[in-house]
Protein backbone atom coordinates (compact mmCIF):
# COMPACT_ATOMS: atom_id res chain seq x y z
CA UNK A 1 0.00 0.00 0.00
CA UNK A 2 1.44 3.37 -1.01
CA UNK A 3 2.00 6.07 1.54
CA UNK A 4 0.58 9.49 0.83
CA UNK A 5 3.19 11.91 -0.47
CA UNK A 6 3.41 15.46 -1.56
CA UNK A 7 2.89 16.09 -5.28
CA UNK A 8 5.12 18.92 -6.53
CA UNK A 9 3.46 18.90 -9.94
CA UNK A 10 0.26 20.71 -10.83
CA UNK A 11 -0.26 21.57 -14.49
CA UNK A 12 3.34 22.75 -14.74
CA UNK A 13 5.97 20.15 -13.90
CA UNK A 14 8.30 20.95 -11.03
CA UNK A 15 11.71 20.33 -12.63
CA UNK A 16 11.01 20.79 -16.36
CA UNK A 17 8.52 23.67 -15.97
CA UNK A 18 6.44 22.36 -18.89
CA UNK A 19 2.68 21.90 -19.23
CA UNK A 20 0.72 19.65 -21.62
CA UNK A 21 0.53 22.32 -24.33
CA UNK A 22 4.31 22.81 -24.31
CA UNK A 23 5.40 19.51 -25.84
CA UNK A 24 4.64 17.19 -28.75
CA UNK A 25 3.89 13.48 -28.44
CA UNK A 26 7.51 12.64 -29.30
CA UNK A 27 10.42 14.18 -27.41
CA UNK A 28 14.12 13.88 -28.21
CA UNK A 29 16.32 13.60 -25.11
CA UNK A 30 19.90 14.88 -25.43
CA UNK A 31 21.97 15.05 -22.28
CA UNK A 32 23.89 18.23 -22.99
CA UNK A 33 21.68 21.35 -22.94
CA UNK A 34 23.95 22.89 -25.58
CA UNK A 35 23.01 20.09 -27.98
CA UNK A 36 19.50 21.51 -28.23
CA UNK A 37 20.52 24.12 -30.81
CA UNK A 38 22.14 21.44 -32.96
CA UNK A 39 18.95 19.40 -32.92
CA UNK A 40 16.48 22.16 -33.75
CA UNK A 41 18.71 23.18 -36.69
CA UNK A 42 17.15 20.24 -38.56
CA UNK A 43 13.59 21.38 -37.90
CA UNK A 44 11.44 23.66 -40.04
CA UNK A 45 10.50 25.81 -37.05
CA UNK A 46 10.70 25.80 -33.28
CA UNK A 47 9.99 27.81 -30.16
CA UNK A 48 11.68 27.63 -26.77
CA UNK A 49 9.15 26.53 -24.14
CA UNK A 50 11.07 26.14 -20.88
CA UNK A 51 14.51 26.35 -19.26
CA UNK A 52 15.06 25.26 -15.66
CA UNK A 53 18.30 23.81 -14.31
CA UNK A 54 19.72 21.37 -16.88
CA UNK A 55 16.34 20.97 -18.56
CA UNK A 56 15.80 23.01 -21.73
CA UNK A 57 12.71 22.33 -23.85
CA UNK A 58 11.82 23.43 -27.38
CA UNK A 59 8.87 22.42 -29.56
CA UNK A 60 8.36 22.80 -33.30
CA UNK A 61 7.85 20.91 -36.55
CA UNK A 62 10.04 18.85 -38.84
CA UNK A 63 8.66 17.77 -42.22
CA UNK A 64 5.23 18.74 -40.92
CA UNK A 65 5.54 16.48 -37.86
CA UNK A 66 5.23 17.98 -34.36
CA UNK A 67 8.41 17.36 -32.36
CA UNK A 68 9.97 18.43 -29.07
CA UNK A 69 13.38 18.24 -27.42
CA UNK A 70 14.25 18.31 -23.72
CA UNK A 71 17.82 18.17 -22.45
CA UNK A 72 18.30 15.90 -19.44
CA UNK A 73 21.77 16.68 -18.14
CA UNK A 74 24.28 13.94 -17.41
CA UNK A 75 23.22 10.59 -16.01
CA UNK A 76 20.18 8.47 -15.34
CA UNK A 77 18.76 10.25 -12.25
CA UNK A 78 18.07 13.46 -14.15
CA UNK A 79 17.02 11.54 -17.28
CA UNK A 80 14.44 9.62 -15.24
CA UNK A 81 13.02 12.89 -13.91
CA UNK A 82 12.61 14.09 -17.49
CA UNK A 83 10.78 10.91 -18.53
CA UNK A 84 8.55 11.03 -15.44
CA UNK A 85 7.47 14.63 -15.94
CA UNK A 86 7.16 14.45 -19.72
CA UNK A 87 4.97 11.34 -19.38
CA UNK A 88 2.78 13.28 -16.96
CA UNK A 89 2.09 15.93 -19.62
CA UNK A 90 1.21 13.37 -22.30
CA UNK A 91 4.43 12.42 -24.08
CA UNK A 92 4.25 8.91 -25.56
CA UNK A 93 7.60 8.46 -27.36
CA UNK A 94 11.14 9.20 -26.19
CA UNK A 95 14.34 9.08 -28.25
CA UNK A 96 17.65 9.58 -26.49
CA UNK A 97 20.09 11.53 -28.70
CA UNK A 98 23.59 11.35 -27.31
CA UNK A 99 27.22 10.37 -27.54
CA UNK A 100 28.94 7.18 -26.46
CA UNK A 101 32.11 5.14 -26.34
CA UNK A 102 32.31 2.15 -28.69
CA UNK A 103 33.87 -1.09 -27.50
CA UNK A 104 33.81 -3.15 -30.70
CA UNK A 105 36.79 -2.66 -33.04
CA UNK A 106 34.78 -2.21 -36.25
CA UNK A 107 32.99 0.87 -34.89
CA UNK A 108 34.55 4.15 -36.03
CA UNK A 109 34.42 7.55 -34.39
CA UNK A 110 31.47 9.37 -35.97
CA UNK A 111 29.40 6.21 -36.52
CA UNK A 112 25.93 5.92 -35.04
CA UNK A 113 24.82 3.30 -32.52
CA UNK A 114 21.10 2.46 -32.37
CA UNK A 115 20.30 0.74 -29.09
CA UNK A 116 18.17 -2.42 -29.13
CA UNK A 117 18.51 -3.07 -25.40
CA UNK A 118 20.70 -2.02 -22.50
CA UNK A 119 22.69 -3.39 -19.59
CA UNK A 120 21.33 -1.65 -16.50
CA UNK A 121 24.58 -0.81 -14.73
CA UNK A 122 23.09 2.50 -13.59
CA UNK A 123 21.28 2.50 -10.25
CA UNK A 124 18.26 4.65 -11.07
CA UNK A 125 16.18 1.95 -12.74
CA UNK A 126 16.91 -0.42 -9.83
CA UNK A 127 14.78 1.87 -7.68
CA UNK A 128 11.81 1.20 -9.99
CA UNK A 129 11.94 -2.52 -10.71
CA UNK A 130 13.88 -5.72 -9.99
CA UNK A 131 17.35 -5.87 -11.51
CA UNK A 132 16.56 -8.69 -13.95
CA UNK A 133 13.81 -6.67 -15.67
CA UNK A 134 15.06 -5.95 -19.22
CA UNK A 135 15.80 -2.51 -20.58
CA UNK A 136 14.45 -3.05 -24.09
CA UNK A 137 14.04 -0.48 -26.84
CA UNK A 138 10.67 -0.31 -28.55
CA UNK A 139 10.96 -2.06 -31.90
CA UNK A 140 8.99 0.63 -33.74
CA UNK A 141 11.48 3.26 -32.55
CA UNK A 142 14.42 1.02 -33.48
CA UNK A 143 12.91 0.43 -36.93
CA UNK A 144 12.36 4.16 -37.47
CA UNK A 145 15.93 5.00 -36.41
CA UNK A 146 17.37 2.32 -38.70
CA UNK A 147 15.24 3.53 -41.62
CA UNK A 148 16.30 7.11 -40.96
CA UNK A 149 20.01 6.25 -40.82
CA UNK A 150 19.66 4.25 -44.05
CA UNK A 151 17.88 7.11 -45.84
CA UNK A 152 20.49 9.60 -44.67
CA UNK A 153 23.38 7.33 -45.66
CA UNK A 154 25.03 7.30 -42.22
CA UNK A 155 27.13 4.39 -41.00
CA UNK A 156 25.36 2.81 -38.04
CA UNK A 157 25.39 -0.21 -35.77
CA UNK A 158 22.62 -1.82 -33.73
CA UNK A 159 23.10 -3.66 -30.49
CA UNK A 160 23.15 -3.73 -26.72
CA UNK A 161 24.29 -0.64 -24.84
CA UNK A 162 25.70 -0.52 -21.33
CA UNK A 163 24.56 2.45 -19.23
CA UNK A 164 26.81 3.42 -16.33
CA UNK A 165 26.52 5.88 -13.46
CA UNK A 166 30.10 7.09 -13.76
CA UNK A 167 32.08 8.49 -16.69
CA UNK A 168 35.36 7.42 -15.12
CA UNK A 169 35.42 4.42 -12.76
CA UNK A 170 32.08 3.03 -13.93
CA UNK A 171 33.31 2.89 -17.51
CA UNK A 172 36.69 1.33 -16.74
CA UNK A 173 38.64 4.59 -16.88
CA UNK A 174 41.18 5.57 -14.21
CA UNK A 175 40.08 8.09 -11.64
CA UNK A 176 42.09 10.96 -10.19
CA UNK A 177 45.77 10.25 -9.63
CA UNK A 178 45.48 6.85 -11.36
CA UNK A 179 42.83 5.40 -9.05
CA UNK A 180 41.33 2.16 -10.40
CA UNK A 181 38.03 0.78 -9.17
CA UNK A 182 37.82 -2.94 -8.43
CA UNK A 183 37.28 -4.85 -11.66
CA UNK A 184 37.67 -1.78 -13.89
CA UNK A 185 40.57 -3.32 -15.79
CA UNK A 186 38.33 -6.21 -16.87
CA UNK A 187 35.08 -4.31 -17.48
CA UNK A 188 35.50 -3.37 -21.13
CA UNK A 189 36.85 -6.80 -22.09
CA UNK A 190 33.89 -8.53 -20.40
CA UNK A 191 31.38 -6.29 -22.16
CA UNK A 192 33.14 -6.72 -25.50
CA UNK A 193 33.06 -10.52 -25.12
CA UNK A 194 29.32 -10.28 -24.43
CA UNK A 195 28.91 -8.40 -27.75
CA UNK A 196 27.89 -5.16 -26.04
CA UNK A 197 28.38 -2.37 -28.55
CA UNK A 198 28.79 0.84 -26.58
CA UNK A 199 28.80 2.60 -23.20
CA UNK A 200 26.88 5.72 -22.15
CA UNK A 201 24.95 6.93 -19.10
CA UNK A 202 21.20 7.33 -19.71
CA UNK A 203 19.68 4.83 -22.15
CA UNK A 204 18.85 1.95 -19.81
CA UNK A 205 16.90 4.13 -17.37
CA UNK A 206 14.95 5.79 -20.19
CA UNK A 207 14.12 2.44 -21.77
CA UNK A 208 13.15 0.84 -18.47
CA UNK A 209 10.82 3.63 -17.38
CA UNK A 210 9.17 3.83 -20.80
CA UNK A 211 8.56 0.09 -20.78
CA UNK A 212 7.13 0.19 -17.26
CA UNK A 213 4.70 2.93 -18.28
CA UNK A 214 3.68 1.40 -21.63
CA UNK A 215 5.45 4.10 -23.65
CA UNK A 216 7.85 3.94 -26.60
CA UNK A 217 11.56 4.68 -26.28
CA UNK A 218 14.82 4.21 -28.13
CA UNK A 219 18.28 5.69 -28.34
CA UNK A 220 20.74 6.79 -31.01
CA UNK A 221 24.24 7.90 -30.08
CA UNK A 222 27.24 9.14 -32.00
CA UNK A 223 30.52 7.39 -31.27
CA UNK A 224 32.96 9.88 -29.75
CA UNK A 225 35.45 7.35 -28.43
CA UNK A 226 36.66 3.91 -29.47
CA UNK A 227 37.85 2.10 -26.37
CA UNK A 228 39.74 -0.43 -28.47
CA UNK A 229 41.91 2.09 -30.32
CA UNK A 230 41.98 4.86 -27.71
CA UNK A 231 40.69 7.35 -30.28
CA UNK A 232 38.52 10.21 -28.97
CA UNK A 233 36.98 12.97 -31.11
CA UNK A 234 33.74 14.92 -30.75
CA UNK A 235 32.81 14.22 -34.35
CA UNK A 236 29.48 13.57 -36.05
CA UNK A 237 27.26 14.91 -33.29
CA UNK A 238 24.75 16.29 -35.81
CA UNK A 239 24.21 12.84 -37.37
CA UNK A 240 22.38 11.53 -34.34
CA UNK A 241 20.28 14.69 -34.20
CA UNK A 242 19.31 14.46 -37.87
CA UNK A 243 18.61 10.72 -37.62
CA UNK A 244 16.35 11.14 -34.58
CA UNK A 245 14.50 14.01 -36.24
CA UNK A 246 13.79 11.97 -39.37
CA UNK A 247 12.87 8.95 -37.22
CA UNK A 248 10.23 11.08 -35.48
CA UNK A 249 8.68 11.84 -38.87
CA UNK A 250 8.79 8.15 -39.82
CA UNK A 251 7.16 7.16 -36.53
CA UNK A 252 4.33 9.58 -37.28
CA UNK A 253 3.91 7.86 -40.66
CA UNK A 254 3.93 4.46 -38.93
CA UNK A 255 1.19 5.62 -36.59
CA UNK A 256 -0.89 6.89 -39.50
CA UNK A 257 -0.49 3.57 -41.33
CA UNK A 258 -1.55 1.69 -38.19
CA UNK A 259 -4.69 3.79 -37.86
CA UNK A 260 -5.59 3.19 -41.50
CA UNK A 261 -4.98 -0.54 -41.20
CA UNK A 262 -6.81 -0.78 -37.89
CA UNK A 263 -3.88 -2.39 -36.05
CA UNK A 264 -2.11 -1.53 -32.81
CA UNK A 265 1.48 -2.14 -33.85
CA UNK A 266 3.44 -1.41 -37.01
CA UNK A 267 5.10 -4.39 -38.70
CA UNK A 268 7.19 -5.10 -41.77
CA UNK A 269 4.11 -5.95 -43.82
CA UNK A 270 2.95 -2.32 -43.59
CA UNK A 271 4.52 0.21 -45.94
CA UNK A 272 5.87 3.59 -44.90
CA UNK A 273 5.46 5.00 -48.38
N, C-alpha and C positions, 0 to 999 in steps of 0.2 A: 504494500500500500504506500503510495507516494505521500510525502510530507508536503504540507502547504509551503510555498515559497513566494518570495517577492517576484514580480514580473516587471523587469525594467523597460519592457517594450509596450508601447501603445500602438498608434498607427505608424509612428516613426521609430525605427529600430535604434537601440541604444548606442551600439558601436558604429554601425555603418551610416546612421542618420538618413536612411532611405525609407520611403513609403511605397505602397503598391503601385502608384502611378509613376514611380521614378525608374523602373526597370522593365526590361523585356522578359519574355519567357526563357530566353537563353542568355547566360552570362559567362563571359570569358574571365578567367581568374589568373592573372599574372601575380607573381609575388612582389616584384619591385614596382613601387608606385610610379617610377619614372618610365616604366615600360608602357604605361597607358597611352602616352602620345604616339608611340610607335605602332600601337594596335589601331587606334582610331584613324591613323593615316590611310588605312585601307578601306575606310567606310566612305559612303557618299555624304553623310552629314552626321553631326553628333552635338550633344549639349552636355556640359558638366552638370551633374545632379547632386553630388555630395562629396565632401572631403573632411574626414575626421580621423585623426591619428594616421595609421598606415593605410587606411581604407579610402581610396578615391574611386568614385563611380561616375561613369559617363554612359549615356544612352543615345542611340541614333539608328541609322539604317545602312545596310550594305546590300546592294543588288535588290533593293526593295524589301529586304527582310529586317524586321526589328531586331536589334542586338544591343547588349549592354556589356560593360566591362567593370569589374571591381578588383582593385589590387588588394592582396591579402597580407602583405608583409612576409617575413621569412618564417617558415616552419608551420607545423600542423596545428598548434593551438590557435593561432590567429586565423588560419585557413578554415578551421572548423567553425569558428565564430561567424565567418563570412557565409558559409553554407547554411548554418542555422538561421541567420537573420534574413538571408535572401529567400530561403524556403518559406519563411513566415510571410513574406510579401508576395508570394506566388510564383517564384522562379521554379522551373521544372527541369532545366537542363544546365549542367555546369561543364565547362571545358577548361582545365588547367592549361595555361600557356606559360612555359617556363624554360629554364636551362638545366642542364644535367651533366654528369660525368659518365662517359661510356666505359664499359669494362670488357667489351669484346673487341678483338683486334681489328676486325673488318669495318668498324664504325669510325668514320672520319669526323674531325672537328667541322662543324657546320651542317652535318647531317641532322635529320629529324628522327626522334624516337616517339612512336605512338604506343602508349601503354595499353596492354590487354588485361593486365592484372598487376598487383603489387604485393611485395613483402612488407608486412606491417611492423617495421622495426621502430617506428615512432610510437610514442606512448599515448597520444591523444585518443586514438580509436579504441585502445584497450579500456578506456573509461566508459565506452559505450556498449561494448559487446565482447564476448569471450574471444580469446586470442586466436582460436582456430577458425573463426569466421573469415571467409575470403574477402579480399578487397578486389573486386572484379569490375572492370570497365563495362559499361553498357555497349552491347554489340552494335546498336544503331550508331552510337557516337563513334565507335572505332571504325565502322564502315564509312561514315561520312568523312572522317579524317583521312583515311586511306584514299578515298576517291578524290578528295581535295588535293592531297600531295601528288597523286598521279596526274591530275589535270594541270597542276602548276609545274610539273616536271622536277620536283625536288627529290633528292635521295632521302629515303626514309627506311626505318626498321620498325618492326613490331615485336613486342615481347613483354616480359615481366620486369617491372621496375622495383627497386628497393628504395623505400622512403625512410630516412634517418632523422633523428632529432638533433644531430650535431654535424656541422660542416667539417669539423676537424676529426676528433677522436671517433665519432660515430660513423665516419666514412673511411676509416683506416689511415687517416693522415696524422702526422705527428703534431702534438700540441706545443705549447710554449716551451722553449728551451729543450726541445727534443723529446718531451714527454710522449710515451706510447701507452695507450690503454690496453688492458689485457685482451689478447686475441686480435688486436688491430692488424698485426702483421699477416694474419691468415684470412682476414675478412674478405678482401677483394678476390683472392684465389678461390675461396669457397663459393662466393656468389657467381664467379665466372664459370666454375665447374657445374653449377646448377643451371647454367644457361640464362642467368639474369642479365639483362641488357644494359641497365643504367642505374645510377644513383641520384636521388634528389631528396626533397624534404617535405613535400605536401601531398603528393598524389594519393597515397594509400588512405589517408584520413578523408580526403574528399570523396574517393570512391566508396569507402565504407559507409559514410554518413548518407550519401545519395542512395545507396542500396538499401539501407535500413529504412529510409523514408519513402521508398518506391519512386525515386527520381532517377534521371539519367545523368551519367557523368563519364568523362574521359579525360585524357591528358595528352598533350603533344609538347615535347621539349626539344630545344636545339642543343646539340652536343657542344659544350664549351671546352671540355677536357676529355682526353683519352688516357685512362689510368694505366693502360698497357704501355703506351709510348712516352707518357709524361708530357704530352703536348697540351698546352692551355692557351686558348684564344677566344675572346668574346666576339665570335664571328657567326653570322647567319641568324641573328636574333629575330629579324623581320620575317624570316621564313615560317617560323611557328605562328606568328601573328597572322600572316596572310592565310596560312593553311586553316587555322581555327576560324577565321572570318568566313572563308568559303565553305567550310564544313557546316557552319551555322545556317547558311543559305541552303545547303543540300539537305540538312535535317528538316528545314521547313518544307522542302519539296517532298521528302519522305512522308512527313505528317499529312500533307495534302493528298498524296497517293493513297495512304492508309484510309483516310476518310472516304475517298472515292470508292475504294475497294471494299469498304465496310469491314476492315480488319484492325486488330489492335496493335500488331507489330509489323514493321517492314521486314521483308525478306528478299532474297535474291531473285525470286520470280516476279517481283514488282519493279517496273522501270522507273528511273529517275528522269527520263527525258520527257 
